[in-house]
Amino acid sequence: MADWRPLLSGFGSREQDSLLRVSEPISQGNPNCKVDIAFLMDGSWSIGKRRFKIQKDFLSEVSQVINVGVAGPMMGIIQYGYLAVPRRPRPLTSLSPQDDPVTEFSLKSHTSSRELKTAIEKIAQKGGLSNAECSRHIKCVDNETECKFAICTLSTCGEGRPAVPLCGPAGKALAYINKHFFADANGNRGGAPNVAVVLVDGWPTDRVEEASRLARESGINIFFVTIEGPDDTEKQNVVEANFVEKAVCRTSGFFSLAVPSWFNLRKAVQPLVKRVCDTDRLVCSKTCLNANDIAFVIDGSSSVGTGNFRTVLQFVANVTREFEISDTDTRIGAVQYTYEQRLEFAFSQHSTKAEVLAAIKRINYWSGGTSTGAAITFAAEQLFSKSKPNKRKIMIVITDGRSYDDVRAPALAVQRSGVIAYSIGIAWAAQEELEYIATDPDKEHSFFVDEFDNLYKYVPKIINNICQEFNSQPRN
């Protein structure tokens, strides 16, 4: 009888079987290692059956050592390659690209180390060209850099048409993880750090920087396990010699393991498990803290006064301290306003937390009138117009009085551009203006304090709201 079960989009037949079967009693796992882990394994033909089995043995041992369970680590596996090699020999030009990674099983498929071990043993090699092998199959590029679709060899490109590598599985696999794997429907638990461990045969010939950056800024902690570096003939095809630093969560060395030989891979089990379970060092997990462009719009009017202005700056500094600050993490900008506006510093001006805090401390009190609406428009033009497309745009307006100009139209315009607006009112600030400025719902984005000295009480509330709002957003 034919199998009537519908295919589940995005998963192979083995993954579907694991989703549909009845599982054994659920294991709680190691509560000191509550992480969601995706392993990317190389399924290219060139690594051979023996090395593919070494990968499987490695993953199986990791699953046993890490102690998988619903209250501890959960683990999924993606297999990647590039070109599907036909069963019967055919000319290279007749190969059709089938370069999509395959989810062997998702985070929620198996809830114990015992289940995982059995599932890993059943993984079949996907096939395709590896990083090293694909570098020998290239596209010919003409002088206008338009790619020809035919697959060719270096000798057939001809003069004036440089050759470039055709494939790039590692970067594509990372993009796949970022877009598809860590979704709630696939078992992502939200409160558990997301970890991606990439097993690389040699060095990628594609660029991994962009896919890795997007993954990091989505809160994925990327680890690279590189096995056997390129030989002298392969080094010419390495597009990014420092790809590990560009890919991993941080460049301290904590997120990368270099294994000299496939037959030494087993020795990496314990060091890798120790690192992925060290949740305090999985800094890219703090998704709500490392993917923002935050603009402080600060009232410097005469009613504030010098002493209170320093209190406002201390509040700004206290909020800033909670974020991971760098050019690829959260960036901070500041505007001070009276009747006029002044850009104190731009998003791109300071790339470390220490630099930003020092810049905040150097802001001098201006004194003057209060034109909050014009200040919001100024912040949109001078700061958010230069915001990175993958950053969450957040504006925090701090004022102690009623604005002399309209705030509704500027606030609506900036919110429609995708900015999340918070308003902090002090003393004589007008409640209706604070609500106009703030993104809906007002109670989550608008706050009022009767005295400047009470500003500090709202730092945790603002941070919590930013994080709750971030975590409630879809991952696409």
C-alpha positions as CSV (number, residue, x, y, z in Angstrom):
1,M,0.0,0.0,0.0
2,A,1.3,3.4,-0.9
3,D,2.4,5.8,1.9
4,W,-0.4,8.3,2.2
5,R,1.3,10.6,4.7
6,P,1.8,14.2,3.4
7,L,5.4,15.5,3.1
8,L,6.4,18.1,5.7
9,S,7.9,21.0,3.9
10,G,11.6,21.6,4.5
11,F,12.4,18.1,5.9
12,G,13.7,14.9,4.5
13,S,11.9,11.6,4.8
14,R,14.0,10.5,7.8
15,E,13.1,13.8,9.6
16,Q,9.4,13.2,8.8
17,D,9.6,9.6,10.3
18,S,11.1,11.0,13.5
19,L,8.4,13.6,13.8
20,L,5.6,11.1,13.3
21,R,6.8,8.2,15.4
22,V,6.0,7.8,19.1
23,S,9.1,8.7,21.2
24,E,10.4,7.1,24.4
25,P,9.9,8.7,27.8
26,I,11.2,12.3,27.8
27,S,14.7,12.9,29.3
28,Q,15.2,16.0,31.3
29,G,18.9,16.3,30.3
30,N,21.6,18.4,31.9
31,P,20.0,21.5,33.4
32,N,23.4,23.3,33.5
33,C,23.6,23.2,29.7
34,K,20.2,24.5,28.5
35,V,21.1,25.4,24.9
36,D,19.6,24.8,21.5
37,I,22.3,23.5,19.2
38,A,22.4,23.0,15.4
39,F,25.3,21.0,14.0
40,L,26.2,21.5,10.3
41,M,27.9,18.4,8.9
42,D,29.6,18.2,5.5
43,G,28.0,15.6,3.3
44,S,30.1,16.1,0.2
45,W,31.2,13.0,-1.7
46,S,34.9,14.1,-1.6
47,I,35.3,13.5,2.2
48,G,34.5,9.8,1.5
49,K,32.4,7.3,3.4
50,R,35.1,6.8,6.1
51,R,35.3,10.5,7.1
52,F,31.6,10.9,6.9
53,K,31.3,8.1,9.4
54,I,33.9,9.9,11.6
55,Q,31.6,12.9,11.6
56,K,28.6,10.8,12.6
57,D,30.7,9.1,15.4
58,F,31.7,12.6,16.6
59,L,28.2,13.9,16.7
60,S,27.0,10.7,18.4
61,E,29.6,11.1,21.1
62,V,28.8,14.7,21.5
63,S,25.1,13.8,22.0
64,Q,26.0,11.4,24.8
65,V,28.4,13.6,26.6
66,I,26.2,16.7,26.5
67,N,23.2,14.8,27.9
68,V,20.3,15.9,25.8
69,G,16.9,16.5,27.4
70,V,14.0,19.0,27.5
71,A,15.4,20.7,30.6
72,G,18.9,20.7,29.2
73,P,20.5,20.8,25.7
74,M,18.4,20.0,22.6
75,M,20.2,19.1,19.4
76,G,19.5,19.1,15.7
77,I,21.6,18.3,12.6
78,I,21.8,19.9,9.1
79,Q,23.7,18.3,6.3
80,Y,25.2,20.4,3.5
81,G,26.9,19.8,0.2
82,Y,26.7,21.6,-3.1
83,L,26.2,19.7,-6.4
84,A,24.4,16.4,-6.5
85,V,26.5,13.9,-8.3
86,P,24.5,11.7,-10.6
87,R,24.4,7.9,-10.2
88,R,25.6,7.4,-13.7
89,P,28.6,9.3,-15.1
90,R,27.7,12.3,-17.1
91,P,29.6,15.3,-18.4
92,L,30.2,17.9,-15.7
93,T,28.1,20.5,-17.7
94,S,25.0,18.3,-17.2
95,L,25.1,18.4,-13.4
96,S,22.2,20.3,-11.9
97,P,22.7,22.3,-8.7
98,Q,20.9,20.9,-5.7
99,D,22.6,23.0,-3.1
100,D,19.9,23.4,-0.4
101,P,21.0,22.1,3.0
102,V,18.9,19.3,4.5
103,T,17.5,19.2,8.0
104,E,18.2,15.7,9.2
105,F,16.3,16.4,12.3
106,S,15.2,19.5,14.2
107,L,15.6,20.5,17.8
108,K,12.3,18.9,18.8
109,S,12.7,15.6,17.0
110,H,14.6,13.8,19.7
111,T,14.5,14.4,23.4
112,S,17.2,12.1,24.7
113,S,20.8,11.2,23.9
114,R,19.7,7.6,23.3
115,E,17.3,8.7,20.6
116,L,19.8,10.9,19.0
117,K,22.5,8.2,18.8
118,T,20.1,6.0,16.9
119,A,19.0,8.8,14.6
120,I,22.6,9.8,13.8
121,E,23.5,6.3,12.9
122,K,20.8,6.3,10.2
123,I,22.0,9.5,8.5
124,A,22.9,8.9,4.9
125,Q,25.5,10.9,3.1
126,K,23.9,13.7,1.0
127,G,26.6,13.9,-1.5
128,G,27.9,16.9,-3.5
129,L,31.1,18.8,-3.9
130,S,33.0,19.8,-0.8
131,N,34.7,23.2,-0.2
132,A,38.0,22.0,-1.6
133,E,36.5,20.0,-4.5
134,C,34.0,22.7,-5.6
135,S,36.9,25.2,-6.0
136,R,38.0,23.2,-9.0
137,H,34.7,23.8,-10.7
138,I,34.2,27.4,-11.6
139,K,32.1,29.9,-13.5
140,C,33.6,32.0,-16.2
141,V,33.1,35.7,-15.7
142,D,33.3,38.3,-18.5
143,N,34.6,41.8,-18.2
144,E,31.2,43.1,-17.0
145,T,31.3,40.5,-14.2
146,E,28.2,38.8,-15.6
147,C,28.4,35.0,-14.9
148,K,27.9,32.4,-17.5
149,F,25.7,29.5,-16.4
150,A,27.9,26.8,-17.9
151,I,30.2,24.9,-15.6
152,C,33.7,25.0,-17.0
153,T,37.3,24.4,-16.2
154,L,40.0,27.0,-15.7
155,S,41.5,26.4,-19.1
156,T,38.2,27.1,-20.9
157,C,37.5,30.6,-19.6
158,G,39.9,32.2,-22.0
159,E,41.8,35.4,-21.8
160,G,40.0,38.3,-20.1
161,R,37.4,36.1,-18.4
162,P,38.5,35.4,-14.9
163,A,37.4,32.2,-13.2
164,V,35.6,32.2,-9.8
165,P,34.6,29.2,-7.7
166,L,31.1,27.9,-8.5
167,C,30.0,26.8,-5.1
168,G,30.0,27.8,-1.4
169,P,28.2,25.4,0.9
170,A,29.3,26.7,4.3
171,G,28.0,30.2,3.8
172,K,24.8,28.9,2.3
173,A,24.3,26.5,5.2
174,L,24.7,29.3,7.7
175,A,22.1,31.4,5.8
176,Y,19.8,28.4,5.9
177,I,20.2,28.1,9.7
178,N,19.5,31.8,10.2
179,K,16.4,31.8,8.1
180,H,14.8,28.4,8.9
181,F,16.3,26.3,11.6
182,F,15.9,28.3,14.8
183,A,12.1,28.8,14.5
184,D,9.6,28.1,17.2
185,A,7.9,25.5,15.0
186,N,11.2,23.6,14.8
187,G,11.7,23.5,18.6
188,N,13.4,26.8,19.4
189,R,12.8,27.4,23.1
190,G,13.4,31.2,23.2
191,G,15.0,31.2,26.6
192,A,17.8,28.8,25.6
193,P,20.8,30.2,23.7
194,N,21.0,29.3,20.1
195,V,24.3,27.7,19.0
196,A,25.4,26.7,15.5
197,V,28.5,24.4,15.2
198,V,29.9,24.2,11.7
199,L,32.1,21.3,10.8
200,V,34.3,22.4,7.9
201,D,36.4,20.1,5.7
202,G,39.4,22.4,5.1
203,W,38.4,26.0,4.4
204,P,35.3,27.4,2.6
205,T,35.8,28.8,-0.8
206,D,32.7,31.0,-0.4
207,R,32.2,34.1,1.6
208,V,30.7,33.4,5.0
209,E,31.0,36.9,6.5
210,E,27.5,38.2,5.6
211,A,25.6,35.1,6.5
212,S,27.5,34.8,9.8
213,R,26.9,38.5,10.6
214,L,23.2,38.1,10.1
215,A,23.2,34.9,12.2
216,R,25.1,36.6,15.0
217,E,22.8,39.6,15.1
218,S,19.9,37.2,15.3
219,G,21.4,35.8,18.5
220,I,23.1,32.7,17.1
221,N,26.4,31.8,18.7
222,I,28.5,30.4,15.8
223,F,31.3,27.9,16.5
224,F,33.6,26.6,13.8
225,V,35.4,23.3,13.9
226,T,37.9,23.3,11.0
227,I,39.4,19.9,10.1
228,E,42.6,19.9,8.0
229,G,43.6,23.1,6.5
230,P,44.0,23.7,2.8
231,D,47.1,22.5,1.0
232,D,49.3,24.8,-1.1
233,T,47.2,24.3,-4.3
234,E,43.9,25.0,-2.4
235,K,45.1,28.2,-0.7
236,Q,44.7,30.2,-3.9
237,N,41.0,29.4,-3.8
238,V,40.4,30.5,-0.2
239,V,38.3,33.6,-0.6
240,E,38.5,34.7,3.1
241,A,41.7,33.5,4.7
242,N,40.5,34.9,8.1
243,F,37.0,33.4,7.6
244,V,36.9,32.0,11.2
245,E,37.2,35.5,12.7
246,K,34.6,36.9,10.4
247,A,32.2,34.0,11.1
248,V,32.3,33.2,14.8
249,C,30.5,35.0,17.6
250,R,33.6,36.5,19.0
251,T,37.2,36.4,17.9
252,S,38.8,35.5,21.2
253,G,39.4,31.9,20.1
254,F,36.7,30.5,22.4
255,F,34.3,29.9,19.4
256,S,36.8,28.1,17.1
257,L,38.5,24.7,17.2
258,A,41.2,23.7,14.7
259,V,41.6,19.9,14.3
260,P,44.7,18.9,12.4
261,S,43.3,15.6,11.1
262,W,40.0,13.9,10.7
263,F,41.3,11.1,12.9
264,N,41.8,13.6,15.7
265,L,38.2,14.8,15.6
266,R,37.1,12.7,18.6
267,K,39.6,14.7,20.8
268,A,37.5,17.8,20.2
269,V,34.3,16.4,21.8
270,Q,35.1,17.4,25.4
271,P,36.5,20.9,24.7
272,L,33.5,21.6,22.4
273,V,30.9,20.4,24.9
274,K,32.5,22.4,27.6
275,R,32.3,25.6,25.5
276,V,28.8,25.3,24.2
277,C,27.6,24.6,27.8
278,D,29.3,27.7,29.1
279,T,26.2,29.9,28.7
280,D,27.8,32.9,30.4
281,R,30.2,33.2,27.5
282,L,27.6,32.7,24.7
283,V,27.4,36.5,24.3
284,C,25.6,36.5,21.0
285,S,22.6,35.0,22.7
286,K,21.7,38.3,24.1
287,T,19.7,39.1,21.1
288,C,17.8,42.1,22.4
289,L,21.1,43.6,23.5
290,N,23.3,43.3,20.5
291,A,21.2,44.2,17.4
292,N,20.0,47.7,17.9
293,D,20.6,51.3,16.8
294,I,19.6,53.4,19.8
295,A,19.2,57.2,19.6
296,F,18.8,59.2,22.8
297,V,17.0,62.5,22.2
298,I,17.9,64.6,25.2
299,D,16.1,67.8,26.4
300,G,18.7,70.5,27.2
301,S,16.3,73.3,27.9
302,S,16.7,76.0,30.6
303,S,14.2,74.3,32.9
304,V,16.4,71.2,33.3
305,G,19.4,72.9,34.9
306,T,23.0,71.8,35.0
307,G,22.7,69.4,38.0
308,N,19.6,67.7,36.6
309,F,21.2,67.5,33.2
310,R,24.0,65.5,34.6
311,T,21.4,63.2,36.2
312,V,19.8,62.7,32.8
313,L,23.2,61.8,31.3
314,Q,23.8,59.3,34.1
315,F,20.4,57.7,33.2
316,V,21.5,57.5,29.5
317,A,24.8,55.9,30.6
318,N,23.0,53.4,32.8
319,V,20.8,52.3,29.9
320,T,23.8,52.1,27.6
321,R,25.7,49.9,29.9
322,E,23.1,47.1,29.5
323,F,23.9,46.6,25.8
324,E,26.7,44.9,23.9
325,I,28.3,47.8,22.1
326,S,30.3,47.5,18.9
327,D,29.9,48.2,15.2
328,T,28.3,44.8,14.6
329,D,26.3,44.8,17.9
330,T,24.3,47.7,19.4
331,R,25.3,51.2,18.3
332,I,24.4,54.4,20.2
333,G,23.8,57.9,19.0
334,A,22.7,61.1,20.9
335,V,21.0,64.4,20.1
336,Q,20.6,67.3,22.4
337,Y,17.9,69.9,21.8
338,T,16.5,73.2,22.9
339,Y,14.9,75.4,20.2
340,E,17.7,74.0,18.1
341,Q,19.3,70.6,17.7
342,R,22.8,69.3,18.1
343,L,24.2,65.9,17.1
344,E,26.4,64.9,20.0
345,F,27.6,61.7,18.3
346,A,26.5,59.4,15.5
347,F,25.9,55.7,15.5
348,S,29.1,55.0,13.7
349,Q,31.3,57.3,15.8
350,H,32.1,55.0,18.8
351,S,32.5,51.3,18.5
352,T,33.1,50.2,22.1
353,K,31.1,50.6,25.3
354,A,33.9,52.6,27.0
355,E,34.0,55.1,24.1
356,V,30.3,55.6,24.2
357,L,30.2,56.1,27.9
358,A,33.1,58.6,27.7
359,A,31.2,60.5,24.9
360,I,28.1,60.7,27.0
361,K,30.1,62.1,29.9
362,R,31.5,64.8,27.6
363,I,28.1,66.2,26.6
364,N,27.8,69.8,27.7
365,Y,24.5,71.3,28.9
366,W,23.1,73.7,26.3
367,S,20.1,75.6,27.8
368,G,17.3,77.2,25.8
369,G,13.7,76.5,24.8
370,T,12.0,73.2,24.1
371,S,11.2,72.1,20.5
372,T,10.8,68.3,20.9
373,G,9.0,67.8,17.5
374,A,11.9,69.3,15.6
375,A,14.4,67.3,17.6
376,I,12.6,64.0,16.6
377,T,12.8,65.0,13.0
378,F,16.4,65.9,13.4
379,A,17.2,62.5,15.0
380,A,15.4,60.8,12.1
381,E,17.5,62.7,9.5
382,Q,20.9,62.6,11.3
383,L,20.8,59.2,12.9
384,F,18.1,56.8,11.7
385,S,18.6,57.6,8.0
386,K,22.1,56.1,8.5
387,S,20.9,53.1,10.4
388,K,21.9,49.6,9.2
389,P,19.0,47.7,7.6
390,N,19.4,44.7,10.0
391,K,19.3,46.8,13.1
392,R,16.3,47.5,15.3
393,K,15.9,51.2,15.4
394,I,15.0,52.5,18.9
395,M,14.5,56.2,20.0
396,I,14.4,57.3,23.6
397,V,13.2,60.8,24.1
398,I,13.8,62.4,27.5
399,T,12.1,65.7,28.3
400,D,11.0,67.7,31.3
401,G,8.4,70.1,29.8
402,R,5.8,70.8,27.2
403,S,7.1,71.3,23.6
404,Y,6.7,74.6,21.9
405,D,6.1,72.8,18.6
406,D,3.9,69.9,17.4
407,V,5.2,66.4,18.3
408,R,2.5,64.3,16.8
409,A,3.4,64.6,13.1
410,P,7.2,64.0,13.6
411,A,6.5,61.1,16.0
412,L,4.1,59.5,13.6
413,A,6.6,59.9,10.7
414,V,9.5,58.3,12.6
415,Q,7.4,55.4,13.8
416,R,6.1,54.7,10.3
417,S,9.8,54.5,9.2
418,G,10.2,51.5,11.6
419,V,11.5,53.3,14.7
420,I,10.4,52.0,18.1
421,A,9.9,55.2,20.2
422,Y,10.1,55.5,24.0
423,S,9.3,58.7,25.9
424,I,10.5,59.6,29.4
425,G,8.8,62.5,31.0
426,I,10.0,64.3,34.1
427,A,8.3,66.9,36.3
428,W,6.4,69.3,34.0
429,A,6.3,67.1,30.9
430,A,2.9,66.9,29.2
431,Q,1.4,63.4,29.4
432,E,-0.5,63.7,26.1
433,E,2.8,64.6,24.3
434,L,4.6,61.6,25.9
435,E,1.9,59.3,24.6
436,Y,2.0,60.9,21.1
437,I,5.8,60.3,21.0
438,A,5.7,56.7,22.3
439,T,5.0,53.6,20.1
440,D,1.8,51.8,21.0
441,P,1.0,50.5,23.5
442,D,1.8,53.6,25.4
443,K,2.0,51.8,28.8
444,E,5.0,49.8,27.5
445,H,6.8,52.8,25.9
446,S,5.9,55.9,27.9
447,F,7.0,56.6,31.4
448,F,6.8,59.5,33.8
449,V,8.8,60.4,36.9
450,D,8.1,63.3,39.2
451,E,11.8,64.0,40.0
452,F,15.0,63.6,38.0
453,D,16.5,61.6,40.8
454,N,14.0,58.8,40.2
455,L,15.0,58.3,36.6
456,Y,17.3,55.4,37.6
457,K,14.2,53.3,38.6
458,Y,13.1,53.0,35.0
459,V,16.3,51.5,33.6
460,P,15.4,47.9,34.3
461,K,11.8,48.5,33.0
462,I,13.1,49.9,29.7
463,I,15.6,47.2,29.2
464,N,13.0,44.5,30.0
465,N,10.5,46.0,27.5
466,I,13.1,46.2,24.8
467,C,14.0,42.6,25.3
468,Q,10.4,41.3,25.6
469,E,9.5,43.2,22.4
470,F,12.5,41.8,20.6
471,N,11.9,38.2,21.6
472,S,8.2,38.4,20.5
473,Q,9.2,39.3,17.0
474,P,9.3,36.5,14.3
475,R,12.8,35.3,13.3
476,N,12.4,35.9,9.6
